[in-house]
Amino acid sequence: MDENKLTEFLLDQNVDFKERENSVTLLCPKCSCWKLDIRKDEFNFICYKCSESDNIRGPNCSKILSEI
C-alpha cells in the first residue's frame, strides 16, 4: 500500500482523519483521543496517549484499521 492508497482507503471508509506531511492522525479506537498516528511511508502506527499503558503501536496498521 502506498501513501496515497492509505488516504484513499480512509476516505472510502468515511473515517475522519487529519492529514499531515508524513502521517495521518485518527481517533484512537481504545482511548477515543485524536492521538493515533499512522506513518504514510512505513505504515507504522502509534497512539501517543495509550501507547505506554496499552501498547497501542506496531509495525503494521492493518490490525488497528480493522478496529476503526
Biotite code that builds the C-alpha atoms (Angstrom):
import biotite.structure as struc

atoms = struc.array([
    struc.Atom([0.000, 0.000, 0.000], chain_id="A", res_id=1, res_name="MET", atom_name="CA", element="C"),
    struc.Atom([1.443, 3.352, -0.934], chain_id="A", res_id=2, res_name="ASP", atom_name="CA", element="C"),
    struc.Atom([0.771, 6.548, 0.963], chain_id="A", res_id=3, res_name="GLU", atom_name="CA", element="C"),
    struc.Atom([-1.975, 7.667, -1.448], chain_id="A", res_id=4, res_name="ASN", atom_name="CA", element="C"),
    struc.Atom([-3.790, 4.349, -1.008], chain_id="A", res_id=5, res_name="LYS", atom_name="CA", element="C"),
    struc.Atom([-3.928, 4.909, 2.761], chain_id="A", res_id=6, res_name="LEU", atom_name="CA", element="C"),
    struc.Atom([-5.728, 8.229, 2.433], chain_id="A", res_id=7, res_name="THR", atom_name="CA", element="C"),
    struc.Atom([-7.965, 6.832, -0.331], chain_id="A", res_id=8, res_name="GLU", atom_name="CA", element="C"),
    struc.Atom([-8.880, 3.893, 1.900], chain_id="A", res_id=9, res_name="PHE", atom_name="CA", element="C"),
    struc.Atom([-9.736, 6.176, 4.820], chain_id="A", res_id=10, res_name="LEU", atom_name="CA", element="C"),
    struc.Atom([-11.861, 8.391, 2.577], chain_id="A", res_id=11, res_name="LEU", atom_name="CA", element="C"),
    struc.Atom([-13.671, 5.358, 1.116], chain_id="A", res_id=12, res_name="ASP", atom_name="CA", element="C"),
    struc.Atom([-14.453, 4.101, 4.618], chain_id="A", res_id=13, res_name="GLN", atom_name="CA", element="C"),
    struc.Atom([-15.679, 7.554, 5.754], chain_id="A", res_id=14, res_name="ASN", atom_name="CA", element="C"),
    struc.Atom([-13.069, 7.685, 8.504], chain_id="A", res_id=15, res_name="VAL", atom_name="CA", element="C"),
    struc.Atom([-12.273, 11.155, 9.830], chain_id="A", res_id=16, res_name="ASP", atom_name="CA", element="C"),
    struc.Atom([-8.561, 11.896, 9.805], chain_id="A", res_id=17, res_name="PHE", atom_name="CA", element="C"),
    struc.Atom([-6.143, 14.768, 9.768], chain_id="A", res_id=18, res_name="LYS", atom_name="CA", element="C"),
    struc.Atom([-3.531, 14.554, 7.067], chain_id="A", res_id=19, res_name="GLU", atom_name="CA", element="C"),
    struc.Atom([-0.015, 15.707, 7.739], chain_id="A", res_id=20, res_name="ARG", atom_name="CA", element="C"),
    struc.Atom([3.043, 15.643, 5.503], chain_id="A", res_id=21, res_name="GLU", atom_name="CA", element="C"),
    struc.Atom([4.317, 12.224, 6.650], chain_id="A", res_id=22, res_name="ASN", atom_name="CA", element="C"),
    struc.Atom([1.370, 10.773, 8.583], chain_id="A", res_id=23, res_name="SER", atom_name="CA", element="C"),
    struc.Atom([-2.343, 10.735, 9.212], chain_id="A", res_id=24, res_name="VAL", atom_name="CA", element="C"),
    struc.Atom([-3.889, 11.266, 12.628], chain_id="A", res_id=25, res_name="THR", atom_name="CA", element="C"),
    struc.Atom([-7.011, 9.370, 13.623], chain_id="A", res_id=26, res_name="LEU", atom_name="CA", element="C"),
    struc.Atom([-9.286, 8.928, 16.582], chain_id="A", res_id=27, res_name="LEU", atom_name="CA", element="C"),
    struc.Atom([-7.872, 6.017, 18.585], chain_id="A", res_id=28, res_name="CYS", atom_name="CA", element="C"),
    struc.Atom([-10.392, 3.157, 18.999], chain_id="A", res_id=29, res_name="PRO", atom_name="CA", element="C"),
    struc.Atom([-9.048, 2.427, 22.506], chain_id="A", res_id=30, res_name="LYS", atom_name="CA", element="C"),
    struc.Atom([-8.829, 5.831, 24.197], chain_id="A", res_id=31, res_name="CYS", atom_name="CA", element="C"),
    struc.Atom([-11.036, 7.923, 21.844], chain_id="A", res_id=32, res_name="SER", atom_name="CA", element="C"),
    struc.Atom([-8.427, 10.673, 21.545], chain_id="A", res_id=33, res_name="CYS", atom_name="CA", element="C"),
    struc.Atom([-7.005, 12.185, 18.380], chain_id="A", res_id=34, res_name="TRP", atom_name="CA", element="C"),
    struc.Atom([-3.576, 10.730, 19.144], chain_id="A", res_id=35, res_name="LYS", atom_name="CA", element="C"),
    struc.Atom([-3.334, 7.743, 16.757], chain_id="A", res_id=36, res_name="LEU", atom_name="CA", element="C"),
    struc.Atom([-0.734, 8.414, 14.064], chain_id="A", res_id=37, res_name="ASP", atom_name="CA", element="C"),
    struc.Atom([-0.041, 6.216, 11.057], chain_id="A", res_id=38, res_name="ILE", atom_name="CA", element="C"),
    struc.Atom([3.109, 6.904, 9.073], chain_id="A", res_id=39, res_name="ARG", atom_name="CA", element="C"),
    struc.Atom([2.395, 7.148, 5.356], chain_id="A", res_id=40, res_name="LYS", atom_name="CA", element="C"),
    struc.Atom([5.686, 5.671, 4.221], chain_id="A", res_id=41, res_name="ASP", atom_name="CA", element="C"),
    struc.Atom([6.157, 2.744, 6.643], chain_id="A", res_id=42, res_name="GLU", atom_name="CA", element="C"),
    struc.Atom([2.564, 2.222, 7.904], chain_id="A", res_id=43, res_name="PHE", atom_name="CA", element="C"),
    struc.Atom([3.793, 2.064, 11.491], chain_id="A", res_id=44, res_name="ASN", atom_name="CA", element="C"),
    struc.Atom([1.226, 3.278, 13.964], chain_id="A", res_id=45, res_name="PHE", atom_name="CA", element="C"),
    struc.Atom([1.240, 4.629, 17.496], chain_id="A", res_id=46, res_name="ILE", atom_name="CA", element="C"),
    struc.Atom([-1.280, 6.182, 19.829], chain_id="A", res_id=47, res_name="CYS", atom_name="CA", element="C"),
    struc.Atom([0.630, 8.797, 21.793], chain_id="A", res_id=48, res_name="TYR", atom_name="CA", element="C"),
    struc.Atom([-1.854, 8.700, 24.661], chain_id="A", res_id=49, res_name="LYS", atom_name="CA", element="C"),
    struc.Atom([-2.225, 4.984, 25.346], chain_id="A", res_id=50, res_name="CYS", atom_name="CA", element="C"),
    struc.Atom([0.985, 3.534, 23.882], chain_id="A", res_id=51, res_name="SER", atom_name="CA", element="C"),
    struc.Atom([2.621, 3.268, 27.292], chain_id="A", res_id=52, res_name="GLU", atom_name="CA", element="C"),
    struc.Atom([-0.221, 1.521, 29.121], chain_id="A", res_id=53, res_name="SER", atom_name="CA", element="C"),
    struc.Atom([-1.927, -0.478, 26.343], chain_id="A", res_id=54, res_name="ASP", atom_name="CA", element="C"),
    struc.Atom([0.993, -0.839, 23.897], chain_id="A", res_id=55, res_name="ASN", atom_name="CA", element="C"),
    struc.Atom([-1.027, 0.653, 21.048], chain_id="A", res_id=56, res_name="ILE", atom_name="CA", element="C"),
    struc.Atom([1.762, 0.714, 18.480], chain_id="A", res_id=57, res_name="ARG", atom_name="CA", element="C"),
    struc.Atom([3.145, -1.600, 15.888], chain_id="A", res_id=58, res_name="GLY", atom_name="CA", element="C"),
    struc.Atom([4.724, -2.173, 12.508], chain_id="A", res_id=59, res_name="PRO", atom_name="CA", element="C"),
    struc.Atom([1.546, -2.794, 10.503], chain_id="A", res_id=60, res_name="ASN", atom_name="CA", element="C"),
    struc.Atom([-1.536, -0.599, 10.623], chain_id="A", res_id=61, res_name="CYS", atom_name="CA", element="C"),
    struc.Atom([-3.916, -3.260, 9.222], chain_id="A", res_id=62, res_name="SER", atom_name="CA", element="C"),
    struc.Atom([-4.969, -4.507, 12.640], chain_id="A", res_id=63, res_name="LYS", atom_name="CA", element="C"),
    struc.Atom([-5.705, -1.080, 14.093], chain_id="A", res_id=64, res_name="ILE", atom_name="CA", element="C"),
    struc.Atom([-7.539, -0.032, 10.895], chain_id="A", res_id=65, res_name="LEU", atom_name="CA", element="C"),
    struc.Atom([-9.782, -3.076, 11.199], chain_id="A", res_id=66, res_name="SER", atom_name="CA", element="C"),
    struc.Atom([-10.800, -1.865, 14.682], chain_id="A", res_id=67, res_name="GLU", atom_name="CA", element="C"),
    struc.Atom([-11.751, 1.548, 13.321], chain_id="A", res_id=68, res_name="ILE", atom_name="CA", element="C"),
])
